[in-house]
Every structure is written in structure tokens, then in C-alpha cells.
């Protein structure tokens, strides 16, 4: 299976920067980087009512991303706590 290219929206990058402590931030970043090799890892879920929008969890943090299988690209749309990440997409 080919490795996917990762694109991260500015809002998602800001969400990652807000994660404290740094050890947790590193785990979230590692989880995002792992998506390049496995775009649908165990525990990922497709979000209802959305086209190609998935999410993975890392503790209380959620990583929402879209998959473009034809272009072999993953776009990380949003990173945040559960209560924030699903609002006003």
C-alpha cells in the first residue's frame, strides 16, 4: 500500500499547539504522522453525514481528517477536544 501525503490545515496546527503537556502533544503528532502509513487505523470511525471524513482518538483529543484515495492525500481538518472538534464544521 502506498504512503499517503499529509496536509494539515492551519486550524488543525493551532489545535496541536494548544495541547499541554508536551508529552501528550508528541503522542497526538505521532498519531497524525502514523496516518500516512495507515489511513484507516484500528479505532478510526467514519463520521456520519460526512463524505470521506474520519476521526481517530488520542485520549480526550480527536483528530478529524479527510481521505482522498485517488490523490493519495490525507487532510487533517481539525484537532481538538471532543466537546470542540465536532462543532461547526
N, C-alpha and C positions, 0 to 999 in steps of 0.2 A: 504494500500500500504506500502511495506517495505521501510525502510530508506536506502538510498544509502551510501556507503563508499566514502569519498572524498580523492583523491590523487592529490597532487599539484606538478607539475614539478618545478625544481629549477629555470628555466627561468621565470615561472609564479610568483613564490615567489619574485623574484627580481623585476618584474614589479610592484607588490603590494608595495614593499618597496619604490619604486620611486615616489609613489603618494603623492602629497602635495596639500592641507593641511591635517593634520591628521584626521580631521572630514570626509573628503571625503574618505580617506583610510579606515576608520571604516565602511563607507557605502558599499564600494566595498567588504570588508571582510564579512560583514553581508550578502551581496548578494550571495557570494560564499557559505557561510555556509547554506543558505536557499536552495541551490540546492540539498542538501542531502534529504530534505523532499519533494521537488517538482522539479524533474529533467527537466521538461518542463514547466516552469512557463509562465504566460502571458507575451508576448513580446519576448519570445525566438524565434530564427529563425534557421532553418537548413541551413547550408552553402552549396551552390550549388557546385557540383563536388566533394564533400567530403562524406565519409561514416561515419555516426554517429557523425558528427562534428556540434556542435551548438554554438550559441553565445547569450549572453544577454548583455544589455547595462546598464550602470550606469553613466549617464551624458555623457561626451565625452569618457569615458573609456569603453572598450569592454572586456568581459570575454569569451574566446573561450575554449570549453570543449568537450570531447567525452563521450558518454554514452555507458556503457556495461550493457545492461539489464539482460543478463544471469548471469553475475557475480555480479550484483547489485553494480557497481563501476562507479564513475564519475571521470575522469581525467581532471584536469584543465591544459590545454596546454599552454595558453598564456594570459597575462593580459597586456593591453596597450591602448594607444590612437588609435582612428580609423585609422589614417594615418599609424600606425606602425603594428597593430595587424594582418592585412591580408597579409602582405608581407612575402615572402619566408617561406612558411610553411614547 
